[in-house]
Amino acid sequence: MAETLISPGVLTRENDLSFIQPAPVQAGAAFIGPTVKGPVEIPTVVTSYGDYLNKFGSTFTSGSTRQEFLTSIAVKSYFQQGGNTALVTRVVSGSFTAATSTHVSASDNGSVQPFTIETLGKGALYNNSTGVDDAGEQNSDSSLKSGSADNLRWEVSNVDGAKGTFTLLVRRGDDNLKNKVVLETWNNLSLDPESQNYISAVIGDQRLTKAGSGTDIYLEYTGSYANRSRYIRVASVNAIPNYFGTDGNIRLGSLSGSLPIAESGSFYGATGDIAIGGANYFTDIASGNTQGLVSDNYTDVINLLSNTDEYLFNVIAAPGVIYANDNTTVNSLISMVETRGDAIAVVDLVNYGTTSVSTVTAEAGELNTSYGASYWPWLQVGSETGKNVFVPAGTVIPGVYAFTDRSSGPWFAPAGLVRGGIPGVLQAERKVTKAQRDDLYDGKVNPIATFPGTGVAVFGQKTLQTKASALDRVNVRRLLIELKKFFSDVAKTLVFEQNTIATRNRFLATVNPYMESVVQRQGLFAFRVVMDETNNTNDVIDRNQLVGQIFIQPAKTAEFVVLDFTIEPTGATFVA
């Protein structure tokens, strides 16, 4: 409130500068590729490798061989090296649908089916019965003959007619009566849509489907209640409105007979098989066949992830997509991150067995972007199948970025013996010499070196930008990504605010302390943020614009250490 000074005196005022300033929003890695199970083409956040296994699975059987997709190896490496969250989008070939299960009957009315539930994940893997009644499909211990750790079953218990409630358990498909593996428990559910514990409201009934075409791809939501379950959704309910009357008693005694009976059930009716005949895995990946997928399978997912408001990540990888095999997908991936401006794509260039360094650098020469980085050669890691397998280097590089972020900061080079080590890597496809590392680095390819006693480490941090500038280094590009994201988040709070000095000062009071902290943490040599009358003239204000300018001097890395040894004659004096 304005104060008016009329007579002489002392006026005290408060200027509160103690508001807690927002920290930058932390972004993780994004992975796109095939998985064993899970939602199809629905970007899904996972917070640990265990969470990933529950939602997307790990290994599967193709023919008589146990296989694993590169996506799971990439996610495992990422979390092992300190990643916090990952955005995983499952890519498939062919048509995939969800499995459903209709509760068999109500207590007193065999023709009434109280509710139907549906798996969030899609694919025939979720089927563990052939129809509504799974009688005859159980073993003597109540385990399902087609139950597995990757599919689900359910159980209704604690049916209480007086309260009109029941409990629904989501169980793992391979458990049995004596050894139940309960994934989720939903207590005191009701079929009354007027109740706070209405089954659809508690568990969720939303279905996400891909809509649109071309570059205009988005997710369309159907259903009234957001999904709170990680595994199922309520597809339909034979609702019992107003179970209780105004006096608190059951409105009609017969209503309790419409509650579900206590029993367990299974799922059926899903389509889509991940085991594709002739699919090539690991070192057999070739043009037109990467784990059973082709270029077109990735198109919609890449377009979907272009939405910066919906999906947040700072590095993205498509493990198994090789530029020499599928330049269309790689170019689309790079174009997407360039448009977003807040992420870097890790790109693999050549197939396993490429022996010529010049072949690798020739592939890199066809790309020119500071929003991408490539690494070579391939690396051998352990697999959940029990075998040691070779994978493209880009499979594990997001984990190196995660370790760098966790231990130092995104503006530090994710390379060298301090931050470039890759836990879990057994050996590189080949040990590149110093001369070969020089050729690779000169050709914009980051070599992975093997040193006696120290193991395998990333030994380069160039982007795929051809022109020499500060942005031809990964640490500078990732610094810009971090700063742009923070500034954008703060600037969003200024939209539709008054274009006044107070608004500008509020912005400066938020960003300057953060930039000072980046200087202190060795991300910048110096900076200057300008948002005043010099760049917000009357004409600018009249156009409803608020202009800010950020000048930075990125800290550079010491990639070339020069040590001069000078031999002095006997008797020479050394001056400190």
N, C-alpha and C positions, 0 to 999 in steps of 0.2 A: 504494500500500500504506500502511495506517495506521501511524503511528509512536507508540510508547508512551514517555512521559517518566517515568522512575523516579528517576534521580539527576540532580542539577544538571548542566547542560551546554548546549551550543549545538547546535541542530538546524537544518540547512540544507535547504530544500525548493525545488523548481522549479515554476514556474507558467508554462507555455508558452502565450503569447498570439500567437505568430508564425504561426499557421496562415493560409494564404492563403484569404481569403474569396471565395466564388463571386460572379462578376459576374452581373448580370441576363441572362437568356437573350434574345437578340435575335430579335424576330419581324418578319416581313415583311408584304407585302400578299397578299391573296387575290383572284383574279379568276375569275369564273364566266361562261361564255358559249361560243358556238360557235367551233371552230377548224378548220383545214383537215384535220388528221390528229391522231393520238395516241390514248392510252387514253380510253375513254368513261366518264364519271362516276367517274373514279378520280383523286382529288386528287394532283397530281404536283408535286414541287418542281423549280423551274428556278433556276439560279444566274446566268444572264446571258441577254441577248437572243439570243445565238448558240445557247445551250442550248435556249431556247424554240423557235427556228426548227427545230432538229434534231428536237425532239420533237413540235411542234405545227404547224409550217409557217407560211406567211405569206399567199400569194395563191392564187387558184384561178380557173378560168374557168367562168362561168355563161352558157350560150348563147354569144354571141360577145364577152362583156364580161369583162374581168379585174376580179376583186373582191377585197376584203380585209375580214375581220371586224374589228369594233371591238376585240375581245379582243387582237389582236396590236398594234394601235396603243396600247392601254393599257399592255401589258407593255413595249413599246419605250420609251414615255415614262417609265415607272417606272424602268427601268434607266439611261436616259440621265441621270436626275436623282439618281443615287446609290443606288438600291435594291440591296440585297444578295441577297435571295432572294424568290421569289414562289411562291405556291401556286396552280397553275392547274388548274381542273376543267372539262373539256370537256363541253358540253351539246349534245345532238343531237335531231333529230326522226326517229322511226322506228327500225327495227331495224338495228344495226350489229354485224358479226362480224369476227373476225380473219382474215387471210390465212395459209395454210399452205403448206409445201413439204416433200415427201417425197424424201429422197435417192434417186436412181434405182436404183442397184444397188450390190452389194458387188463386190469384185475378182473372185472366182471363182464367184459365185452370183447370176445375174441376177434371181432371184426374191426375194432377200433385200433388204429396205430397211433399211439400218443405223439411221437415225434420222429423225424428223420434227421440223421446227422451225416456229414460229408467230410472227407479228408481235405485239408488245405493243399496237400501235395497231390501230384498227379502222376499217373502211370500204373500199369498193370501190377507193379510190385506191391501196391497197396491191397490187392485182392487176396483174401485168405478164406473165402468161401464162394460158393457158386450161386447163392441166392439168399432170400430173407432168412430162411431157417438153416442154421449150420449143423443141424443134427446129422450124424454120420460123418461129419468132417472133423471131428475131434478125436484125439487119442484117449486112452483110458484115464490119463491123469488130467483131462480137460484141456490139454494143450491143443492148439490148432494144427492140423496136418500141414497146412500151408502158411503157418505163422512164422514170422522171421523178426529179427531185430530191427528191420527197416519198415515193417508195417505195423498196424494197430489193431486193437480190439477194445471193446467197451464193456462196462458192467453197471447195472442199476442196482442199488441197494438202499437200505434205510427208508423204505417207502412208508410214509406216515399219513394215513387217510384223515386223521384228526387235524393235522396241520396242512394237508395238501401239498406235502413236499417229498422229495426223494433226492438221493445222491447219485451222481454220474461219475464213474471213474474212466479215465482213458489209460489203457494198459498197453504194454508193448506186445506185439503180435506173437512172440515166441515164449511167453510165460505160461504157467500152469496154475492150477488151483492152490497148490501148496507153496509155490514160489512166485507170487504175483510181482510183476514189475510195474508199479503205478507211475505213470508219467504226469498225470494231472488229476486233481480231485475237485469236484464241483459239488458243494454241499447245499442242502436246503433249496433245491431248485423247485420251481413251480410252473404249472401250465397256464396259470392265470396271467393274461397280459396286463392286468391292472396291478399286479404285484411287483414289488421292487426286485424280487428274485426270480422274475420270469426267465425261463431257460434261454430264450433268444437274447435277452438283454445282458445276462450274466456271461454267457459263452460267446455270443456274437453270431450274426447271420450274414455278414457281408461276403459277397463274392467279387473278386477282382478279375476283370477280363480286359484283354488288350483291345483297344478300339482305335479307329483312324487308319490312315494309310500313308505310305511314303515317309516324309520327314515329320508329318503331323501324327505321331504315335503317342497315345496316352493311355492311362488305366481308367477304366470305367467301373464305378462302384454301384452294386445293387444290394439291397438289404438295408434294414433300418438301424442295426446296431453294430458297432465296431467289433472286430474279432479280438477277444481277450485270450482265447486259447491259442496255443502255438501249433496245434495239430488238427483241430476239427472246427467246423462251423455248423450251425443249426440250419438245415435246409428247409424244413417245414415243421409246423406244430399243429396238432389237433387241440386247439386252445380251449380252455375252460374259463370263460369270462366270469368275474365276480364269484369266485369260489366261496367266499364268505359273504354273508349278508351284513346289513348295517348293524346287527346285534352281535357280530363277531362269531356267529355260529355258521356251520356249513349251510349254504343256501338251500341245497337239495342233498339229501343223504346219498342219493345215487351217484353224485359227482365223484365221490371217492373211488367208485368203481371204474372211473375213466383214467385213473393214474396208472403209470406203467407197472408191470410186475417186476419183481426182483429176478434178474437173469443177466447173462452175458451175451454178447453178440459180436459179429465179425463184419467185414466190409467186402464189397463185391462190385462188379460192373465197370471198373476202371479200364481204360485202354492206353496203350503206349508202351513200347518195349525199348529199354536202353541198350540191350544186347543186339547190336546190328551186325548181321552177317557181313564179313569182309572188312570190318572196321579196323583201322590201323592205330596202334598205340605206341607211345614212347618213341623208340628209334625207328619204328616203321612208318611214322607219320610222313605223308607224301602229298603231292599236289592233288587236290580234289578229295582228300580223305584224311581229316584230322579227327581221330577218335569217333569216326562215323558221321562227322558233320562236314558241311560245305559252306561256302561264303554266304549264301543267302540265309542260312540259319542264324547268322549274327546281325543281320541288317536292322531288324526291328528293335532289338535290344540296345544297340548303339544309339539309334534315334531316340529311344525312350530315355536313356541316361543323359541326353543333352539338356534335360530340364534342371537347371541349376537351383531353382527354388525348391524342388522336391528331393533331389539326391545330392548328398554332400560327400565328396572324397577328394583326396589330393594326389593320388597315384592310381593308375588303372592298368590292368594286365588281362590279356586273353591267352592263358597258357595253352600252348599247342598250335596257335595261329602263327604261321611262319611267313614272312614277307615273300620269300622266293616261291612259295606255294600259292599264296593268297594275298596279293598286294591290294586287292579291292577292300578287304576287311581291314587291313592295317591302315590304309589311307583313310578309310571312314573313321577309324578310331582316332587317328591323329587329327583329322578335321573336327571331330567332336570336341576334343580337349582344347584345340585352338579356339573354337567358338566359345566354349565355356570360360577359358582363360584362368581356371583355378585348379588345374591338374596336369600331371605329366604322364605320358604313356610309355610303358616299358615295352620295347619292341624286340622280337627275335627275328633274325635275318635269314638264316640258312638251316638246312636239315642236318641231322646227325651224319657224321662221316665226311663232311666237307673238309678237305685237306688244304686247300689253297687259301692263304690269307687274302690274296688279291680278289678272290671270289666273294669273300665276306665284305671287304671294303667296297667292292663294286655295287653290291646291294645297298649298302649304306649311302653310297653316292647318289642314289636315286631319290633319297629323302632329304628334305631341307626344312627343319623346324626346330625351334628351341623347346617345344612342348613334347619332345620325344627323346628317348635315349636307348641305345642298344648295347648288348653285352655278348661276349663270346669267349671261349667255347662252351659246349654243353657240359653239364655237371652230373656226377653220379650221386644219388641219394638213396636212403633206405625207403622202402615202400611198405604200406600196411599189408601188402600181399606176402610179405616176408622175403621179397627179392630186392636186390640192389638194382636200381634202374637209372638210365641216363635221361635227363630232362633238359629242355632248353633253359638257358641261364635266366631268362626273364621270369621263370617260374618262382625263383627264390629271391629275386632282386627287391620286390616290395618289402620283404622281411628286412633287408639291409637298410632300406629307407626308414622302416619302423624303428630299428635299433638306433639309427642316427638321431631321429626325432626324440627318442626317449633318453638317450645318454647325453646329447649335446644340444641339438636344435636343427631345424630343417635347413638352415643356412650353412651348416657344416657339410663338408664333402662326404658323401656316403661311399668312401673308398679308403684304401690304405690298410695298414696293419692294425690301426686303432679302431676304426669303425667299419672296415670293409670285409672283415672275416665273416664266413658263412657257416654257422654251426650246422652240423648234420650232413655237410658235403663230404663225401668220401674221397673223391678225386675228380679232376677235370678230364674231359675227353682227351685233351693233349696238353702238355706243358709247353707253353709258348716261350720262346727265347726273348731276350732283350730286344733284338732286332725286329722280331715279329711284333712285339708290343709297340715298338715305335711305329711300325707300318699301320697297325690297327688304330692307334691313337691318332695318327695323322689322317686316317680315313674315317674319323668320327665313330669308331667302335671302341668301347671300353673293354680292355682285355681283363681276363680273370687269370691271375698269375698263381703259380705254385712255388713256394719257397721252402727249402729244407728247414725243418724245425718249427715252421710257423703255419704250414698248411696252405689252404686255398683262400685267396682274398681278391676282392675287386680292386683293380689297380688302374682305374681311370674314372673320370667323371665328366666326360663331354656330352653335350646334347647333340642332336642330329642337325644343328644349324651349321650351314656351310660357311657363312661369313664370320670372320673373327670379331667377336665383341664380348662384353661381359656375359651375355646370355648364351654363349656357347659352352657354359659350364653348368652342370646340374645344380650345384649349390646356389648359384645366383638365380636360376629359374625358380627353384623351390623357395628361395627368399622372397621373390616377387609374388609368387602364389600366396605365401603366408601373409604378406603385407596387404595385398589387394583384397584378400578375403576379410581381414580385420577391418580395413578402411571401409569396405562395402557394407559390412554389418553395422558399423557405427553410422555410416551415412544414411542407411535406411531409416534410422530414427529421426532424420531431419526432413524427410519427405512430408510435405504439407504443413511444415512448421513455418512460422513467420520468418521472412528473409531479412533478418535484422542482425545487428552487431552481437546481441545476446546469443542468438542461435549459432553464429560463427564461433564465438568464444567457447560455447559449450562443446562444440566439435573439437576445437584445439585443446581444450582442457582434458579431453578424453584421449586423443591420439598422441599428443606429445609425450606424456609419461610412458606410454607403451613403446614409442620409438626410442626413447632414452634407454629403456630396458633392453631393447634389441642391440643398441650400441654397447651397453655393458656386457651383454652376452656374446659379443664379438660377431654380430651379424652385419653391422654397418660401421664404416669409419666416421661418417657424419650424415646429417639429414637437415632438411628445412621444410616446414609445412606452411604454406601461404594460403590464407583464406581471409581476406580483408577487402578494403575498398579498392585496392589496386587491381584485383581481378574480379571484383564484384561491383562493377560500375553501375550507374543508373540504367544504362541500356540493358545490361545483363539482368538486373533485378526486374526490369519491365518485361523481360522475356520469361519470367518465372524460373530463372535458373540460379543455382547456387554453385559457384565454382571454387574448387580447391586445387592447389598444385603441391605435389610432393616431390622434393628433390632428394635423391639418396646417392651415397657413395658406398656401394656394396664392398664388404670385406672380401679380399681375394685369398685364395689358398696358395700355399707353398708347394707347388707341384714339382719344382726343379730345385733341388738343394745342391748348391755349389760349395765345395770345400777346397780351399787353396792351401796346400802344404808348401811352406817355404823352408828350405834347408839353409841354416846359418853356419858360418865357420866357427870353429872352436874359439871361445873367448868373446864371442859377440854378446852384447848387453841387450836384454829384453826389456823393453819399456812397456809398462802397464798402460 
